[in-house]
Amino acid sequence: MTYRYRCGTCRAAARPTATRAESEARRDHHRDTVHGGLVPGGDRVVRVRGAEARDPDVRYVSGRAVLIGLGLLAAATAVSRVLGR
Ligand SMILES: [Zn+2]
């Protein structure tokens, strides 16, 4: 499961975390540092999936994309060899 803390007042979301407890810790830190310990409107920890669950700061290349790239490279090499004769 992946969780994110969202602050409706700031219209901001924290980076995704693997546990609810981690997102709650980010929430508590945000409340203390940005809102003086108060609970801002729209403040919540939510479970997320798909694109929302991916950390935007982590570069990720899927295995499928790499295989397609290698396949295209192999095809281009074969065509080049055939045409080069
Ligand atoms: Zn906020």
PDB file of the backbone (N, CA, C, O) and the ligand in Angstrom, with CONECT records:
HET     ZN  A 101       1
ATOM      1  N   MET A   1       0.838  -1.183   0.000  1.00  0.00           N
ATOM      2  CA  MET A   1       0.000   0.000   0.000  1.00  0.00           C
ATOM      3  C   MET A   1       0.887   1.251   0.000  1.00  0.00           C
ATOM      4  O   MET A   1       1.984   1.258   0.557  1.00  0.00           O
ATOM      5  N   THR A   2       0.384   2.285  -0.630  1.00  0.00           N
ATOM      6  CA  THR A   2       1.101   3.558  -0.677  1.00  0.00           C
ATOM      7  C   THR A   2       0.176   4.652  -0.166  1.00  0.00           C
ATOM      8  O   THR A   2      -1.019   4.669  -0.460  1.00  0.00           O
ATOM      9  N   TYR A   3       0.760   5.569   0.610  1.00  0.00           N
ATOM     10  CA  TYR A   3      -0.035   6.642   1.215  1.00  0.00           C
ATOM     11  C   TYR A   3       0.601   7.993   0.892  1.00  0.00           C
ATOM     12  O   TYR A   3       1.799   8.096   0.629  1.00  0.00           O
ATOM     13  N   ARG A   4      -0.242   9.021   0.921  1.00  0.00           N
ATOM     14  CA  ARG A   4       0.245  10.394   0.744  1.00  0.00           C
ATOM     15  C   ARG A   4      -0.495  11.304   1.700  1.00  0.00           C
ATOM     16  O   ARG A   4      -1.681  11.129   1.981  1.00  0.00           O
ATOM     17  N   TYR A   5       0.233  12.265   2.181  1.00  0.00           N
ATOM     18  CA  TYR A   5      -0.404  13.293   2.983  1.00  0.00           C
ATOM     19  C   TYR A   5      -0.728  14.465   2.065  1.00  0.00           C
ATOM     20  O   TYR A   5       0.104  14.884   1.260  1.00  0.00           O
ATOM     21  N   ARG A   6      -1.948  14.990   2.195  1.00  0.00           N
ATOM     22  CA  ARG A   6      -2.350  16.158   1.407  1.00  0.00           C
ATOM     23  C   ARG A   6      -2.829  17.261   2.342  1.00  0.00           C
ATOM     24  O   ARG A   6      -3.548  17.019   3.311  1.00  0.00           O
ATOM     25  N   CYS A   7      -2.406  18.478   2.018  1.00  0.00           N
ATOM     26  CA  CYS A   7      -2.884  19.642   2.762  1.00  0.00           C
ATOM     27  C   CYS A   7      -3.744  20.466   1.810  1.00  0.00           C
ATOM     28  O   CYS A   7      -3.245  21.027   0.834  1.00  0.00           O
ATOM     29  N   GLY A   8      -5.040  20.534   2.104  1.00  0.00           N
ATOM     30  CA  GLY A   8      -5.959  21.266   1.245  1.00  0.00           C
ATOM     31  C   GLY A   8      -5.726  22.770   1.290  1.00  0.00           C
ATOM     32  O   GLY A   8      -5.947  23.458   0.293  1.00  0.00           O
ATOM     33  N   THR A   9      -5.291  23.282   2.412  1.00  0.00           N
ATOM     34  CA  THR A   9      -5.043  24.712   2.556  1.00  0.00           C
ATOM     35  C   THR A   9      -3.881  25.148   1.661  1.00  0.00           C
ATOM     36  O   THR A   9      -3.951  26.179   0.992  1.00  0.00           O
ATOM     37  N   CYS A  10      -2.818  24.352   1.660  1.00  0.00           N
ATOM     38  CA  CYS A  10      -1.634  24.679   0.855  1.00  0.00           C
ATOM     39  C   CYS A  10      -1.757  24.140  -0.575  1.00  0.00           C
ATOM     40  O   CYS A  10      -0.943  24.466  -1.440  1.00  0.00           O
ATOM     41  N   ARG A  11      -2.785  23.311  -0.815  1.00  0.00           N
ATOM     42  CA  ARG A  11      -2.925  22.636  -2.108  1.00  0.00           C
ATOM     43  C   ARG A  11      -1.625  21.921  -2.469  1.00  0.00           C
ATOM     44  O   ARG A  11      -1.088  22.071  -3.566  1.00  0.00           O
ATOM     45  N   ALA A  12      -1.145  21.143  -1.509  1.00  0.00           N
ATOM     46  CA  ALA A  12       0.131  20.445  -1.697  1.00  0.00           C
ATOM     47  C   ALA A  12      -0.008  19.005  -1.219  1.00  0.00           C
ATOM     48  O   ALA A  12      -0.845  18.684  -0.375  1.00  0.00           O
ATOM     49  N   ALA A  13       0.845  18.142  -1.789  1.00  0.00           N
ATOM     50  CA  ALA A  13       0.885  16.740  -1.374  1.00  0.00           C
ATOM     51  C   ALA A  13       2.321  16.367  -1.065  1.00  0.00           C
ATOM     52  O   ALA A  13       3.253  16.774  -1.759  1.00  0.00           O
ATOM     53  N   ALA A  14       2.481  15.578  -0.001  1.00  0.00           N
ATOM     54  CA  ALA A  14       3.821  15.095   0.352  1.00  0.00           C
ATOM     55  C   ALA A  14       4.186  13.935  -0.576  1.00  0.00           C
ATOM     56  O   ALA A  14       3.335  13.398  -1.283  1.00  0.00           O
ATOM     57  N   ARG A  15       5.445  13.568  -0.560  1.00  0.00           N
ATOM     58  CA  ARG A  15       5.871  12.429  -1.370  1.00  0.00           C
ATOM     59  C   ARG A  15       5.199  11.167  -0.839  1.00  0.00           C
ATOM     60  O   ARG A  15       4.906  11.068   0.352  1.00  0.00           O
ATOM     61  N   PRO A  16       4.955  10.192  -1.735  1.00  0.00           N
ATOM     62  CA  PRO A  16       4.306   8.953  -1.311  1.00  0.00           C
ATOM     63  C   PRO A  16       5.174   8.181  -0.310  1.00  0.00           C
ATOM     64  O   PRO A  16       6.403   8.245  -0.354  1.00  0.00           O
ATOM     65  N   THR A  17       4.511   7.454   0.588  1.00  0.00           N
ATOM     66  CA  THR A  17       5.227   6.630   1.565  1.00  0.00           C
ATOM     67  C   THR A  17       4.648   5.214   1.557  1.00  0.00           C
ATOM     68  O   THR A  17       3.523   4.993   1.108  1.00  0.00           O
ATOM     69  N   ALA A  18       5.422   4.276   2.054  1.00  0.00           N
ATOM     70  CA  ALA A  18       5.001   2.871   2.063  1.00  0.00           C
ATOM     71  C   ALA A  18       4.029   2.562   3.195  1.00  0.00           C
ATOM     72  O   ALA A  18       3.285   1.584   3.128  1.00  0.00           O
ATOM     73  N   THR A  19       4.034   3.392   4.230  1.00  0.00           N
ATOM     74  CA  THR A  19       3.132   3.127   5.366  1.00  0.00           C
ATOM     75  C   THR A  19       2.337   4.380   5.721  1.00  0.00           C
ATOM     76  O   THR A  19       2.752   5.507   5.453  1.00  0.00           O
ATOM     77  N   ARG A  20       1.186   4.141   6.332  1.00  0.00           N
ATOM     78  CA  ARG A  20       0.360   5.258   6.790  1.00  0.00           C
ATOM     79  C   ARG A  20       1.099   6.057   7.869  1.00  0.00           C
ATOM     80  O   ARG A  20       1.009   7.284   7.917  1.00  0.00           O
ATOM     81  N   ALA A  21       1.831   5.343   8.732  1.00  0.00           N
ATOM     82  CA  ALA A  21       2.554   6.001   9.828  1.00  0.00           C
ATOM     83  C   ALA A  21       3.569   7.018   9.289  1.00  0.00           C
ATOM     84  O   ALA A  21       3.733   8.094   9.864  1.00  0.00           O
ATOM     85  N   GLU A  22       4.248   6.677   8.187  1.00  0.00           N
ATOM     86  CA  GLU A  22       5.220   7.622   7.607  1.00  0.00           C
ATOM     87  C   GLU A  22       4.508   8.879   7.100  1.00  0.00           C
ATOM     88  O   GLU A  22       4.992   9.994   7.292  1.00  0.00           O
ATOM     89  N   SER A  23       3.353   8.687   6.449  1.00  0.00           N
ATOM     90  CA  SER A  23       2.605   9.845   5.954  1.00  0.00           C
ATOM     91  C   SER A  23       2.065  10.677   7.112  1.00  0.00           C
ATOM     92  O   SER A  23       2.002  11.904   7.026  1.00  0.00           O
ATOM     93  N   GLU A  24       1.677  10.007   8.194  1.00  0.00           N
ATOM     94  CA  GLU A  24       1.194  10.744   9.365  1.00  0.00           C
ATOM     95  C   GLU A  24       2.325  11.553   9.995  1.00  0.00           C
ATOM     96  O   GLU A  24       2.096  12.647  10.511  1.00  0.00           O
ATOM     97  N   ALA A  25       3.548  11.014   9.952  1.00  0.00           N
ATOM     98  CA  ALA A  25       4.696  11.760  10.482  1.00  0.00           C
ATOM     99  C   ALA A  25       4.955  13.003   9.619  1.00  0.00           C
ATOM    100  O   ALA A  25       5.289  14.067  10.142  1.00  0.00           O
ATOM    101  N   ARG A  26       4.800  12.863   8.310  1.00  0.00           N
ATOM    102  CA  ARG A  26       4.962  14.031   7.414  1.00  0.00           C
ATOM    103  C   ARG A  26       3.855  15.047   7.669  1.00  0.00           C
ATOM    104  O   ARG A  26       4.087  16.255   7.646  1.00  0.00           O
ATOM    105  N   ARG A  27       2.655  14.541   7.913  1.00  0.00           N
ATOM    106  CA  ARG A  27       1.534  15.428   8.238  1.00  0.00           C
ATOM    107  C   ARG A  27       1.840  16.228   9.505  1.00  0.00           C
ATOM    108  O   ARG A  27       1.668  17.446   9.544  1.00  0.00           O
ATOM    109  N   ASP A  28       2.295  15.519  10.537  1.00  0.00           N
ATOM    110  CA  ASP A  28       2.591  16.186  11.808  1.00  0.00           C
ATOM    111  C   ASP A  28       3.683  17.244  11.627  1.00  0.00           C
ATOM    112  O   ASP A  28       3.593  18.343  12.174  1.00  0.00           O
ATOM    113  N   HIS A  29       4.714  16.894  10.851  1.00  0.00           N
ATOM    114  CA  HIS A  29       5.800  17.853  10.588  1.00  0.00           C
ATOM    115  C   HIS A  29       5.255  19.083   9.844  1.00  0.00           C
ATOM    116  O   HIS A  29       5.602  20.219  10.165  1.00  0.00           O
ATOM    117  N   HIS A  30       4.399  18.832   8.847  1.00  0.00           N
ATOM    118  CA  HIS A  30       3.814  19.936   8.074  1.00  0.00           C
ATOM    119  C   HIS A  30       2.945  20.827   8.967  1.00  0.00           C
ATOM    120  O   HIS A  30       3.026  22.054   8.904  1.00  0.00           O
ATOM    121  N   ARG A  31       2.129  20.203   9.784  1.00  0.00           N
ATOM    122  CA  ARG A  31       1.274  20.985  10.700  1.00  0.00           C
ATOM    123  C   ARG A  31       2.128  21.876  11.603  1.00  0.00           C
ATOM    124  O   ARG A  31       1.833  23.055  11.797  1.00  0.00           O
ATOM    125  N   ASP A  32       3.189  21.285  12.146  1.00  0.00           N
ATOM    126  CA  ASP A  32       4.030  22.035  13.097  1.00  0.00           C
ATOM    127  C   ASP A  32       4.808  23.160  12.418  1.00  0.00           C
ATOM    128  O   ASP A  32       4.873  24.269  12.947  1.00  0.00           O
ATOM    129  N   THR A  33       5.397  22.887  11.255  1.00  0.00           N
ATOM    130  CA  THR A  33       6.291  23.867  10.631  1.00  0.00           C
ATOM    131  C   THR A  33       5.554  24.911   9.804  1.00  0.00           C
ATOM    132  O   THR A  33       5.991  26.060   9.735  1.00  0.00           O
ATOM    133  N   VAL A  34       4.453  24.537   9.183  1.00  0.00           N
ATOM    134  CA  VAL A  34       3.768  25.475   8.285  1.00  0.00           C
ATOM    135  C   VAL A  34       2.544  26.109   8.937  1.00  0.00           C
ATOM    136  O   VAL A  34       2.238  27.274   8.682  1.00  0.00           O
ATOM    137  N   HIS A  35       1.845  25.351   9.775  1.00  0.00           N
ATOM    138  CA  HIS A  35       0.587  25.848  10.328  1.00  0.00           C
ATOM    139  C   HIS A  35       0.632  26.053  11.841  1.00  0.00           C
ATOM    140  O   HIS A  35      -0.408  26.138  12.495  1.00  0.00           O
ATOM    141  N   GLY A  36       1.840  26.131  12.390  1.00  0.00           N
ATOM    142  CA  GLY A  36       1.983  26.435  13.816  1.00  0.00           C
ATOM    143  C   GLY A  36       1.319  25.421  14.732  1.00  0.00           C
ATOM    144  O   GLY A  36       0.868  25.774  15.821  1.00  0.00           O
ATOM    145  N   GLY A  37       1.253  24.153  14.300  1.00  0.00           N
ATOM    146  CA  GLY A  37       0.671  23.104  15.133  1.00  0.00           C
ATOM    147  C   GLY A  37      -0.834  22.964  14.986  1.00  0.00           C
ATOM    148  O   GLY A  37      -1.431  22.064  15.576  1.00  0.00           O
ATOM    149  N   LEU A  38      -1.459  23.846  14.200  1.00  0.00           N
ATOM    150  CA  LEU A  38      -2.906  23.757  13.979  1.00  0.00           C
ATOM    151  C   LEU A  38      -3.213  22.756  12.869  1.00  0.00           C
ATOM    152  O   LEU A  38      -2.326  22.368  12.109  1.00  0.00           O
ATOM    153  N   VAL A  39      -4.480  22.341  12.782  1.00  0.00           N
ATOM    154  CA  VAL A  39      -4.903  21.406  11.740  1.00  0.00           C
ATOM    155  C   VAL A  39      -5.512  22.205  10.593  1.00  0.00           C
ATOM    156  O   VAL A  39      -6.591  22.778  10.747  1.00  0.00           O
ATOM    157  N   PRO A  40      -4.839  22.252   9.448  1.00  0.00           N
ATOM    158  CA  PRO A  40      -5.351  23.031   8.319  1.00  0.00           C
ATOM    159  C   PRO A  40      -6.550  22.343   7.656  1.00  0.00           C
ATOM    160  O   PRO A  40      -6.727  21.132   7.790  1.00  0.00           O
ATOM    161  N   GLY A  41      -7.360  23.109   6.949  1.00  0.00           N
ATOM    162  CA  GLY A  41      -8.500  22.556   6.229  1.00  0.00           C
ATOM    163  C   GLY A  41      -8.043  21.620   5.122  1.00  0.00           C
ATOM    164  O   GLY A  41      -7.031  21.871   4.466  1.00  0.00           O
ATOM    165  N   GLY A  42      -8.790  20.544   4.916  1.00  0.00           N
ATOM    166  CA  GLY A  42      -8.467  19.608   3.839  1.00  0.00           C
ATOM    167  C   GLY A  42      -7.226  18.784   4.126  1.00  0.00           C
ATOM    168  O   GLY A  42      -6.609  18.236   3.213  1.00  0.00           O
ATOM    169  N   ASP A  43      -6.868  18.699   5.382  1.00  0.00           N
ATOM    170  CA  ASP A  43      -5.681  17.967   5.823  1.00  0.00           C
ATOM    171  C   ASP A  43      -6.035  16.491   5.942  1.00  0.00           C
ATOM    172  O   ASP A  43      -6.915  16.130   6.724  1.00  0.00           O
ATOM    173  N   ARG A  44      -5.352  15.619   5.165  1.00  0.00           N
ATOM    174  CA  ARG A  44      -5.675  14.190   5.270  1.00  0.00           C
ATOM    175  C   ARG A  44      -4.576  13.306   4.699  1.00  0.00           C
ATOM    176  O   ARG A  44      -3.784  13.726   3.855  1.00  0.00           O
ATOM    177  N   VAL A  45      -4.551  12.069   5.186  1.00  0.00           N
ATOM    178  CA  VAL A  45      -3.654  11.035   4.647  1.00  0.00           C
ATOM    179  C   VAL A  45      -4.538  10.098   3.839  1.00  0.00           C
ATOM    180  O   VAL A  45      -5.532   9.583   4.350  1.00  0.00           O
ATOM    181  N   VAL A  46      -4.179   9.876   2.586  1.00  0.00           N
ATOM    182  CA  VAL A  46      -5.006   9.035   1.721  1.00  0.00           C
ATOM    183  C   VAL A  46      -4.178   7.894   1.134  1.00  0.00           C
ATOM    184  O   VAL A  46      -2.964   8.013   0.969  1.00  0.00           O
ATOM    185  N   ARG A  47      -4.848   6.794   0.823  1.00  0.00           N
ATOM    186  CA  ARG A  47      -4.199   5.683   0.140  1.00  0.00           C
ATOM    187  C   ARG A  47      -4.252   5.992  -1.356  1.00  0.00           C
ATOM    188  O   ARG A  47      -5.303   6.377  -1.869  1.00  0.00           O
ATOM    189  N   VAL A  48      -3.136   5.829  -2.055  1.00  0.00           N
ATOM    190  CA  VAL A  48      -3.083   6.162  -3.483  1.00  0.00           C
ATOM    191  C   VAL A  48      -2.581   4.972  -4.281  1.00  0.00           C
ATOM    192  O   VAL A  48      -1.933   4.068  -3.754  1.00  0.00           O
ATOM    193  N   ARG A  49      -2.902   5.001  -5.573  1.00  0.00           N
ATOM    194  CA  ARG A  49      -2.477   3.934  -6.497  1.00  0.00           C
ATOM    195  C   ARG A  49      -2.001   4.552  -7.791  1.00  0.00           C
ATOM    196  O   ARG A  49      -2.170   5.750  -8.018  1.00  0.00           O
ATOM    197  N   GLY A  50      -1.401   3.725  -8.644  1.00  0.00           N
ATOM    198  CA  GLY A  50      -0.997   4.153  -9.989  1.00  0.00           C
ATOM    199  C   GLY A  50       0.002   5.294  -9.972  1.00  0.00           C
ATOM    200  O   GLY A  50       0.938   5.309  -9.173  1.00  0.00           O
ATOM    201  N   ALA A  51      -0.214   6.255 -10.873  1.00  0.00           N
ATOM    202  CA  ALA A  51       0.727   7.363 -11.041  1.00  0.00           C
ATOM    203  C   ALA A  51       0.885   8.181  -9.762  1.00  0.00           C
ATOM    204  O   ALA A  51       1.964   8.701  -9.480  1.00  0.00           O
ATOM    205  N   GLU A  52      -0.200   8.293  -8.989  1.00  0.00           N
ATOM    206  CA  GLU A  52      -0.127   9.068  -7.743  1.00  0.00           C
ATOM    207  C   GLU A  52       0.768   8.407  -6.704  1.00  0.00           C
ATOM    208  O   GLU A  52       1.283   9.071  -5.805  1.00  0.00           O
ATOM    209  N   ALA A  53       0.950   7.102  -6.832  1.00  0.00           N
ATOM    210  CA  ALA A  53       1.750   6.368  -5.849  1.00  0.00           C
ATOM    211  C   ALA A  53       3.239   6.426  -6.182  1.00  0.00           C
ATOM    212  O   ALA A  53       4.067   6.017  -5.369  1.00  0.00           O
ATOM    213  N   ARG A  54       3.588   6.927  -7.362  1.00  0.00           N
ATOM    214  CA  ARG A  54       4.999   7.015  -7.749  1.00  0.00           C
ATOM    215  C   ARG A  54       5.608   8.310  -7.242  1.00  0.00           C
ATOM    216  O   ARG A  54       5.000   9.379  -7.298  1.00  0.00           O
ATOM    217  N   ASP A  55       6.805   8.181  -6.756  1.00  0.00           N
ATOM    218  CA  ASP A  55       7.527   9.357  -6.268  1.00  0.00           C
ATOM    219  C   ASP A  55       8.044  10.138  -7.476  1.00  0.00           C
ATOM    220  O   ASP A  55       8.836   9.606  -8.254  1.00  0.00           O
ATOM    221  N   PRO A  56       7.611  11.390  -7.648  1.00  0.00           N
ATOM    222  CA  PRO A  56       8.030  12.154  -8.832  1.00  0.00           C
ATOM    223  C   PRO A  56       9.527  12.455  -8.848  1.00  0.00           C
ATOM    224  O   PRO A  56      10.072  12.816  -9.891  1.00  0.00           O
ATOM    225  N   ASP A  57      10.192  12.311  -7.711  1.00  0.00           N
ATOM    226  CA  ASP A  57      11.625  12.596  -7.668  1.00  0.00           C
ATOM    227  C   ASP A  57      12.487  11.385  -7.998  1.00  0.00           C
ATOM    228  O   ASP A  57      13.711  11.489  -8.079  1.00  0.00           O
ATOM    229  N   VAL A  58      11.853  10.253  -8.187  1.00  0.00           N
ATOM    230  CA  VAL A  58      12.614   9.040  -8.500  1.00  0.00           C
ATOM    231  C   VAL A  58      12.491   8.750  -9.983  1.00  0.00           C
ATOM    232  O   VAL A  58      11.392   8.609 -10.519  1.00  0.00           O
ATOM    233  N   ARG A  59      13.640   8.664 -10.636  1.00  0.00           N
ATOM    234  CA  ARG A  59      13.644   8.335 -12.064  1.00  0.00           C
ATOM    235  C   ARG A  59      13.426   6.835 -12.203  1.00  0.00           C
ATOM    236  O   ARG A  59      14.097   6.044 -11.540  1.00  0.00           O
ATOM    237  N   TYR A  60      12.505   6.445 -13.051  1.00  0.00           N
ATOM    238  CA  TYR A  60      12.163   5.041 -13.188  1.00  0.00           C
ATOM    239  C   TYR A  60      12.062   4.680 -14.660  1.00  0.00           C
ATOM    240  O   TYR A  60      11.346   5.333 -15.419  1.00  0.00           O
ATOM    241  N   VAL A  61      12.778   3.642 -15.061  1.00  0.00           N
ATOM    242  CA  VAL A  61      12.680   3.121 -16.422  1.00  0.00           C
ATOM    243  C   VAL A  61      12.174   1.697 -16.298  1.00  0.00           C
ATOM    244  O   VAL A  61      12.784   0.870 -15.621  1.00  0.00           O
ATOM    245  N   SER A  62      11.051   1.411 -16.956  1.00  0.00           N
ATOM    246  CA  SER A  62      10.474   0.080 -16.821  1.00  0.00           C
ATOM    247  C   SER A  62      11.263  -0.941 -17.622  1.00  0.00           C
ATOM    248  O   SER A  62      11.912  -0.597 -18.610  1.00  0.00           O
ATOM    249  N   GLY A  63      11.209  -2.170 -17.203  1.00  0.00           N
ATOM    250  CA  GLY A  63      11.880  -3.260 -17.908  1.00  0.00           C
ATOM    251  C   GLY A  63      11.347  -3.403 -19.320  1.00  0.00           C
ATOM    252  O   GLY A  63      12.097  -3.720 -20.244  1.00  0.00           O
ATOM    253  N   ARG A  64      10.053  -3.172 -19.490  1.00  0.00           N
ATOM    254  CA  ARG A  64       9.449  -3.297 -20.813  1.00  0.00           C
ATOM    255  C   ARG A  64      10.022  -2.244 -21.770  1.00  0.00           C
ATOM    256  O   ARG A  64      10.323  -2.560 -22.921  1.00  0.00           O
ATOM    257  N   ALA A  65      10.174  -1.010 -21.312  1.00  0.00           N
ATOM    258  CA  ALA A  65      10.714   0.056 -22.168  1.00  0.00           C
ATOM    259  C   ALA A  65      12.140  -0.273 -22.591  1.00  0.00           C
ATOM    260  O   ALA A  65      12.526  -0.012 -23.730  1.00  0.00           O
ATOM    261  N   VAL A  66      12.921  -0.845 -21.682  1.00  0.00           N
ATOM    262  CA  VAL A  66      14.304  -1.208 -22.012  1.00  0.00           C
ATOM    263  C   VAL A  66      14.311  -2.323 -23.053  1.00  0.00           C
ATOM    264  O   VAL A  66      15.100  -2.281 -23.996  1.00  0.00           O
ATOM    265  N   LEU A  67      13.443  -3.318 -22.892  1.00  0.00           N
ATOM    266  CA  LEU A  67      13.389  -4.421 -23.853  1.00  0.00           C
ATOM    267  C   LEU A  67      12.957  -3.932 -25.232  1.00  0.00           C
ATOM    268  O   LEU A  67      13.511  -4.373 -26.239  1.00  0.00           O
ATOM    269  N   ILE A  68      11.989  -3.038 -25.295  1.00  0.00           N
ATOM    270  CA  ILE A  68      11.544  -2.486 -26.584  1.00  0.00           C
ATOM    271  C   ILE A  68      12.694  -1.716 -27.226  1.00  0.00           C
ATOM    272  O   ILE A  68      12.913  -1.831 -28.432  1.00  0.00           O
ATOM    273  N   GLY A  69      13.426  -0.939 -26.446  1.00  0.00           N
ATOM    274  CA  GLY A  69      14.568  -0.184 -26.965  1.00  0.00           C
ATOM    275  C   GLY A  69      15.643  -1.100 -27.517  1.00  0.00           C
ATOM    276  O   GLY A  69      16.205  -0.831 -28.578  1.00  0.00           O
ATOM    277  N   LEU A  70      15.933  -2.189 -26.801  1.00  0.00           N
ATOM    278  CA  LEU A  70      16.941  -3.144 -27.273  1.00  0.00           C
ATOM    279  C   LEU A  70      16.461  -3.847 -28.538  1.00  0.00           C
ATOM    280  O   LEU A  70      17.253  -4.103 -29.444  1.00  0.00           O
ATOM    281  N   GLY A  71      15.172  -4.157 -28.603  1.00  0.00           N
ATOM    282  CA  GLY A  71      14.605  -4.792 -29.791  1.00  0.00           C
ATOM    283  C   GLY A  71      14.729  -3.889 -31.004  1.00  0.00           C
ATOM    284  O   GLY A  71      15.091  -4.348 -32.087  1.00  0.00           O
ATOM    285  N   LEU A  72      14.432  -2.607 -30.830  1.00  0.00           N
ATOM    286  CA  LEU A  72      14.550  -1.648 -31.933  1.00  0.00           C
ATOM    287  C   LEU A  72      16.008  -1.502 -32.375  1.00  0.00           C
ATOM    288  O   LEU A  72      16.288  -1.381 -33.568  1.00  0.00           O
ATOM    289  N   LEU A  73      16.923  -1.513 -31.423  1.00  0.00           N
ATOM    290  CA  LEU A  73      18.346  -1.418 -31.738  1.00  0.00           C
ATOM    291  C   LEU A  73      18.801  -2.645 -32.534  1.00  0.00           C
ATOM    292  O   LEU A  73      19.550  -2.517 -33.502  1.00  0.00           O
ATOM    293  N   ALA A  74      18.351  -3.820 -32.128  1.00  0.00           N
ATOM    294  CA  ALA A  74      18.710  -5.054 -32.833  1.00  0.00           C
ATOM    295  C   ALA A  74      18.144  -5.039 -34.245  1.00  0.00           C
ATOM    296  O   ALA A  74      18.822  -5.446 -35.188  1.00  0.00           O
ATOM    297  N   ALA A  75      16.903  -4.571 -34.400  1.00  0.00           N
ATOM    298  CA  ALA A  75      16.287  -4.502 -35.723  1.00  0.00           C
ATOM    299  C   ALA A  75      17.039  -3.521 -36.611  1.00  0.00           C
ATOM    300  O   ALA A  75      17.284  -3.803 -37.784  1.00  0.00           O
ATOM    301  N   ALA A  76      17.411  -2.357 -36.051  1.00  0.00           N
ATOM    302  CA  ALA A  76      18.146  -1.362 -36.824  1.00  0.00           C
ATOM    303  C   ALA A  76      19.507  -1.905 -37.249  1.00  0.00           C
ATOM    304  O   ALA A  76      19.957  -1.641 -38.364  1.00  0.00           O
ATOM    305  N   THR A  77      20.160  -2.654 -36.376  1.00  0.00           N
ATOM    306  CA  THR A  77      21.455  -3.257 -36.698  1.00  0.00           C
ATOM    307  C   THR A  77      21.298  -4.272 -37.835  1.00  0.00           C
ATOM    308  O   THR A  77      22.111  -4.297 -38.759  1.00  0.00           O
ATOM    309  N   ALA A  78      20.260  -5.105 -37.770  1.00  0.00           N
ATOM    310  CA  ALA A  78      20.030  -6.106 -38.817  1.00  0.00           C
ATOM    311  C   ALA A  78      19.757  -5.450 -40.150  1.00  0.00           C
ATOM    312  O   ALA A  78      20.293  -5.880 -41.171  1.00  0.00           O
ATOM    313  N   VAL A  79      18.928  -4.413 -40.161  1.00  0.00           N
ATOM    314  CA  VAL A  79      18.626  -3.687 -41.411  1.00  0.00           C
ATOM    315  C   VAL A  79      19.892  -3.056 -41.964  1.00  0.00           C
ATOM    316  O   VAL A  79      20.137  -3.104 -43.170  1.00  0.00           O
ATOM    317  N   SER A  80      20.683  -2.473 -41.104  1.00  0.00           N
ATOM    318  CA  SER A  80      21.919  -1.826 -41.523  1.00  0.00           C
ATOM    319  C   SER A  80      22.893  -2.828 -42.154  1.00  0.00           C
ATOM    320  O   SER A  80      23.550  -2.512 -43.146  1.00  0.00           O
ATOM    321  N   ARG A  81      22.985  -4.015 -41.590  1.00  0.00           N
ATOM    322  CA  ARG A  81      23.873  -5.043 -42.146  1.00  0.00           C
ATOM    323  C   ARG A  81      23.400  -5.524 -43.506  1.00  0.00           C
ATOM    324  O   ARG A  81      24.203  -5.729 -44.417  1.00  0.00           O
ATOM    325  N   VAL A  82      22.074  -5.706 -43.640  1.00  0.00           N
ATOM    326  CA  VAL A  82      21.512  -6.174 -44.907  1.00  0.00           C
ATOM    327  C   VAL A  82      21.730  -5.126 -46.007  1.00  0.00           C
ATOM    328  O   VAL A  82      22.111  -5.464 -47.128  1.00  0.00           O
ATOM    329  N   LEU A  83      21.486  -3.873 -45.681  1.00  0.00           N
ATOM    330  CA  LEU A  83      21.628  -2.803 -46.661  1.00  0.00           C
ATOM    331  C   LEU A  83      23.095  -2.464 -46.946  1.00  0.00           C
ATOM    332  O   LEU A  83      23.418  -1.920 -48.001  1.00  0.00           O
ATOM    333  N   GLY A  84      23.969  -2.787 -46.008  1.00  0.00           N
ATOM    334  CA  GLY A  84      25.384  -2.455 -46.155  1.00  0.00           C
ATOM    335  C   GLY A  84      26.109  -3.387 -47.100  1.00  0.00           C
ATOM    336  O   GLY A  84      27.234  -3.083 -47.499  1.00  0.00           O
ATOM    337  N   ARG A  85      25.527  -4.492 -47.472  1.00  0.00           N
ATOM    338  CA  ARG A  85      26.210  -5.445 -48.370  1.00  0.00           C
ATOM    339  C   ARG A  85      26.132  -5.042 -49.815  1.00  0.00           C
ATOM    340  O   ARG A  85      26.657  -5.741 -50.681  1.00  0.00           O
TER     341      ARG A  85
HETATM  342 ZN    ZN A 101      -0.451  23.210   4.634  1.00  0.00          ZN2+
END
